[in-house]
Amino acid sequence: MSNFSFSTQMRISNFTQTYLKLFPIDWIDKLDWTSDEKSKESFMFGRTKIETFIEDSFKTFTTSALSGEYVVKDLNPCLDELRNSLMRDYPPIMDNNPFKEALYKSSRDLESDLLLVSKNYKALIKSVDDKISRTNHDYIISAFSTSKRKCSNELLDDIIHFCFPICIQDHFLKFTEEKIANLLLFREELSEKTLKSSEATSKIYKVIHDKCSFLLKKLMHIKGEAEYTLEFETRLLNRESINLNFLNRFDSNFSYLHVGENHRKDEYVNNWKKKCQLSTASFTECVLLMRFFVKNGVAKKK
């Protein structure tokens, strides 16, 4: 059985071209279906090709959404191009070959799933565009049609179930206990998927998990702490219980903006002054130091 490794890194901008190159409309017919043994080999080859592409699609869509690519680029033309390319009719299967029929079904399922993912991505983009648009819309409803079916593939369905909703919450983050509860449940499910998935997809699930933790940490600055039960076990959620080591520097700056006036303010400010003198301060640290001087300068005048 062949191993697939696509040499060109797939992005939303070249997704359609990559898909059509790998899966032209006659790609299944061109495989060898002349005997049972050859049919089995062709089926396994095709299934492996589809599964590899699904993993790459999972990485492509989640990376694009979590990085906020849709905020700085207009991805709608790319998504429309993909949707148009997926709306194609296959020729009828003339021979009664169960392996060939099964592979055709897998290929159609892939197309249906990608249509669903692309439509939900467009919905995310529309929601964010409406929020940041300079045009003052007064919609009484903003809706799009979908069947209530889930994607047949778990990875592609998780883009819709986890990734896009978490991006929406990031843009429309507002403190409610319901939002905290939803993020906690998401994070628990993502922890399990991180442990059970392949090495490649596990890394993506971990990023989405950490995004949940980050949003929870922001909400905990408002809530303080929350008690909850999970699997019949009582747990306490507070700011200190959410550890994001890779965001330590950001977390320190975030703390400065939210802690009381006398809590380690001098330590932060003195550190930023030294860095500015040595020309090693980051842009964020310069902004926060300027904010401190402006705020305290105004306070002295008053």
C-alpha positions as MATLAB code, in Angstrom:
seq = 'MSNFSFSTQMRISNFTQTYLKLFPIDWIDKLDWTSDEKSKESFMFGRTKIETFIEDSFKTFTTSALSGEYVVKDLNPCLDELRNSLMRDYPPIMDNNPFKEALYKSSRDLESDLLLVSKNYKALIKSVDDKISRTNHDYIISAFSTSKRKCSNELLDDIIHFCFPICIQDHFLKFTEEKIANLLLFREELSEKTLKSSEATSKIYKVIHDKCSFLLKKLMHIKGEAEYTLEFETRLLNRESINLNFLNRFDSNFSYLHVGENHRKDEYVNNWKKKCQLSTASFTECVLLMRFFVKNGVAKKK';
ca = [
       0.000    0.000    0.000;
       1.389    3.383   -1.036;
       2.199    6.172    1.372;
       1.195    9.643    0.228;
       3.070   12.790    1.099;
       1.985   15.865   -0.816;
       5.086   17.884   -1.660;
       3.378   21.281   -1.941;
       2.073   22.692    1.313;
      -1.655   22.999    0.883;
      -3.278   26.354    1.664;
      -6.769   27.694    1.124;
      -5.434   29.663   -1.848;
      -4.256   26.528   -3.701;
      -6.671   24.022   -2.150;
      -8.922   23.658   -5.211;
      -6.010   23.227   -7.604;
      -4.465   20.574   -5.353;
      -7.783   18.752   -5.026;
      -8.483   18.705   -8.778;
      -4.933   17.560   -9.528;
      -5.181   14.657   -7.090;
      -8.781   13.745   -7.839;
      -9.712   14.435  -11.484;
     -13.185   13.219  -12.360;
     -11.866    9.997  -13.960;
      -9.217    9.123  -11.337;
     -11.123    6.052  -10.102;
     -11.811    4.681  -13.583;
      -8.114    4.861  -14.397;
      -7.255    2.422  -11.603;
      -6.972   -1.307  -12.316;
     -10.261   -3.154  -11.708;
      -9.542   -6.200  -13.938;
      -9.545   -8.808  -11.146;
     -10.532   -9.209   -7.508;
      -6.926   -8.915   -6.391;
      -6.288   -5.814   -8.511;
      -9.606   -4.335   -7.352;
      -8.624   -4.739   -3.707;
      -5.261   -3.082   -4.379;
      -6.942   -0.212   -6.244;
      -9.476    0.267   -3.463;
      -6.780    0.375   -0.772;
      -4.690    2.754   -2.888;
      -7.675    5.078   -3.370;
      -8.763    4.959    0.268;
      -5.237    5.780    1.470;
      -5.072    8.678   -0.970;
      -8.399   10.066    0.327;
      -7.468    9.598    3.998;
      -4.139   11.366    3.503;
      -5.891   14.246    1.770;
      -8.418   14.461    4.631;
      -5.589   14.848    7.161;
      -4.055   17.591    5.030;
      -7.469   19.268    4.685;
      -7.928   19.174    8.465;
      -4.569   20.871    8.932;
      -5.217   23.422    6.162;
      -8.636   24.612    7.359;
      -7.810   24.645   11.068;
      -4.501   26.465   10.515;
      -6.205   29.030    8.307;
      -9.028   29.664   10.779;
      -6.981   29.662   13.995;
      -4.341   31.978   12.501;
      -7.054   34.448   11.490;
      -6.085   34.286    7.818;
      -9.658   35.223    6.858;
      -9.259   38.576    8.653;
      -6.347   39.753    6.496;
      -7.249   37.981    3.239;
     -10.480   37.667    1.291;
     -10.876   33.889    1.187;
     -14.405   33.904   -0.238;
     -13.252   33.614   -3.898;
     -11.104   30.591   -2.971;
     -13.973   28.946   -1.065;
     -16.426   29.661   -3.893;
     -13.980   28.143   -6.382;
     -13.728   25.038   -4.207;
     -17.494   24.722   -3.862;
     -17.972   25.023   -7.638;
     -15.320   22.381   -8.309;
     -17.011   19.940   -5.930;
     -20.399   20.174   -7.658;
     -19.659   17.664  -10.388;
     -21.431   14.615  -11.797;
     -19.679   11.274  -12.005;
     -20.331    8.938  -14.926;
     -22.446    5.892  -14.030;
     -20.597    2.763  -12.931;
     -21.129    0.233  -15.723;
     -19.488   -2.798  -14.122;
     -20.782   -4.423  -10.940;
     -17.586   -4.136   -8.870;
     -18.158   -3.696   -5.085;
     -14.636   -2.325   -4.487;
     -15.041    0.270   -7.199;
     -18.490    1.242   -5.910;
     -17.118    1.575   -2.369;
     -14.320    3.858   -3.560;
     -16.791    6.002   -5.500;
     -18.837    6.344   -2.311;
     -15.755    7.406   -0.338;
     -14.946    9.990   -3.001;
     -18.508   11.383   -2.968;
     -18.451   11.511    0.844;
     -15.217   13.509    0.697;
     -16.799   16.006   -1.697;
     -19.945   16.355    0.451;
     -17.857   16.848    3.582;
     -15.653   19.499    1.953;
     -18.769   21.321    0.729;
     -20.053   21.404    4.306;
     -16.712   22.606    5.703;
     -16.372   25.356    3.085;
     -19.935   26.556    3.697;
     -19.380   26.768    7.444;
     -16.089   28.592    6.896;
     -17.947   31.148    4.781;
     -20.438   31.523    7.641;
     -17.579   32.266   10.072;
     -16.137   34.842    7.681;
     -19.555   36.475    7.191;
     -20.099   36.776   10.963;
     -16.718   38.432   11.485;
     -17.111   40.685    8.427;
     -20.457   41.913    9.753;
     -18.851   42.741   13.088;
     -15.922   44.729   11.715;
     -17.704   46.231    8.696;
     -17.851   50.010    8.531;
     -21.293   49.753    6.955;
     -24.040   49.932    9.536;
     -26.182   46.924    8.703;
     -29.371   46.277   10.609;
     -30.077   42.657    9.715;
     -33.124   41.087   11.331;
     -31.600   37.701   10.489;
     -28.387   36.360    8.965;
     -28.789   32.712    7.979;
     -27.568   30.085    5.546;
     -28.999   26.708    4.643;
     -27.426   23.410    5.659;
     -28.615   19.873    5.960;
     -28.512   18.687    9.544;
     -26.109   15.913    8.661;
     -22.622   15.722   10.109;
     -19.565   15.125    7.999;
     -19.012   11.435    7.391;
     -15.369   11.872    8.401;
     -14.618   12.724   12.044;
     -11.651   14.983   11.297;
     -13.589   17.157    8.866;
     -16.589   17.244   11.184;
     -14.371   18.429   14.049;
     -13.386   21.497   12.011;
     -17.067   22.485   12.081;
     -17.773   21.272   15.610;
     -14.683   22.654   17.395;
     -12.497   24.964   15.312;
     -15.004   27.363   13.747;
     -17.135   27.818   16.915;
     -14.018   28.593   18.988;
     -12.967   31.222   16.435;
     -16.456   32.735   16.666;
     -16.211   32.819   20.470;
     -12.861   34.578   20.211;
     -14.382   37.377   18.133;
     -17.570   37.642   20.178;
     -16.166   36.797   23.603;
     -18.591   37.897   26.273;
     -18.736   36.745   29.853;
     -21.558   34.298   30.544;
     -21.453   31.121   32.591;
     -22.860   29.267   29.575;
     -19.820   30.248   27.467;
     -17.473   29.081   30.230;
     -19.346   25.780   30.446;
     -19.184   25.251   26.658;
     -15.454   25.961   26.582;
     -14.849   23.561   29.469;
     -16.693   20.770   27.662;
     -14.888   21.537   24.409;
     -11.546   21.438   26.185;
     -12.338   18.076   27.796;
     -13.311   16.528   24.449;
     -10.219   17.976   22.787;
      -7.979   16.521   25.507;
      -9.276   13.049   24.662;
      -8.857   13.577   20.931;
      -5.298   14.850   21.446;
      -4.398   11.591   23.186;
      -6.170    9.262   20.745;
      -5.256   10.867   17.407;
      -2.307   10.298   15.103;
       0.836   12.317   15.712;
       0.041   14.788   12.916;
      -3.575   15.483   13.872;
      -2.833   15.361   17.608;
      -0.744   18.530   17.280;
      -3.683   20.338   15.678;
      -6.099   19.186   18.367;
      -3.613   20.438   20.973;
      -3.593   23.904   19.364;
      -7.411   24.048   19.412;
      -7.347   22.817   23.035;
      -4.908   25.569   23.994;
      -7.106   28.125   22.236;
      -9.942   27.001   24.539;
      -7.682   27.394   27.562;
      -6.644   30.849   26.438;
     -10.269   31.998   26.119;
     -11.074   30.498   29.519;
      -8.130   32.348   31.040;
      -9.454   35.640   29.666;
     -12.915   34.931   31.073;
     -11.485   33.981   34.465;
     -10.173   37.523   34.880;
     -13.834   38.512   35.103;
     -15.254   35.515   36.918;
     -12.376   34.958   39.343;
     -13.075   31.278   39.815;
     -15.738   28.720   39.012;
     -16.598   25.367   40.528;
     -17.891   22.583   38.321;
     -18.230   18.811   38.210;
     -17.004   16.541   35.436;
     -17.305   12.778   35.445;
     -18.782   13.088   38.971;
     -15.628   14.868   40.181;
     -15.779   18.384   41.613;
     -13.170   20.732   40.142;
     -12.164   24.358   40.589;
     -11.346   26.594   37.662;
      -9.425   29.817   38.207;
      -6.810   31.834   36.404;
      -3.879   30.056   38.066;
      -5.209   26.598   37.180;
      -4.897   27.281   33.442;
      -1.258   26.874   32.476;
      -0.131   28.147   29.081;
       3.665   28.069   29.227;
       4.114   29.150   25.610;
       2.168   32.333   26.371;
       4.074   33.271   29.515;
       5.261   36.634   28.217;
       1.832   37.552   26.898;
       0.236   36.308   30.115;
       2.551   38.551   32.147;
       1.534   41.604   30.119;
      -2.123   40.607   30.354;
      -1.758   40.335   34.129;
      -0.303   43.841   34.324;
      -3.431   45.260   32.694;
      -5.798   43.537   35.115;
      -4.121   43.372   38.533;
      -4.604   45.951   41.280;
      -2.650   49.195   41.273;
      -0.037   48.102   43.833;
       0.542   44.557   42.625;
       4.028   44.276   41.107;
       3.547   47.412   38.984;
       7.050   48.713   39.758;
       8.593   45.359   38.861;
       6.999   45.407   35.413;
       7.795   49.065   34.740;
      11.435   48.887   35.861;
      12.008   45.822   33.705;
      10.545   47.562   30.639;
      12.644   50.687   31.288;
      15.843   48.627   31.351;
      14.882   46.853   28.141;
      14.137   50.170   26.432;
      17.540   51.506   27.477;
      19.196   48.396   26.060;
      16.999   48.508   22.925;
      15.745   44.997   23.632;
      12.132   45.825   24.510;
       9.413   44.312   22.351;
       6.798   46.477   20.654;
       4.190   45.346   23.210;
       6.450   46.250   26.128;
       7.066   49.713   24.665;
       3.327   50.272   24.282;
       2.623   49.177   27.857;
       5.396   51.402   29.212;
       4.008   54.386   27.289;
       0.564   53.533   28.638;
       1.958   53.592   32.176;
       3.602   57.012   31.690;
       0.496   58.514   30.068;
      -1.757   57.181   32.789;
       0.475   58.360   35.617;
       1.167   61.703   33.950;
      -2.559   62.335   33.772;
      -2.938   61.251   37.377;
      -0.274   63.769   38.548;
      -1.921   66.624   36.670;
      -5.194   65.790   38.345;
];
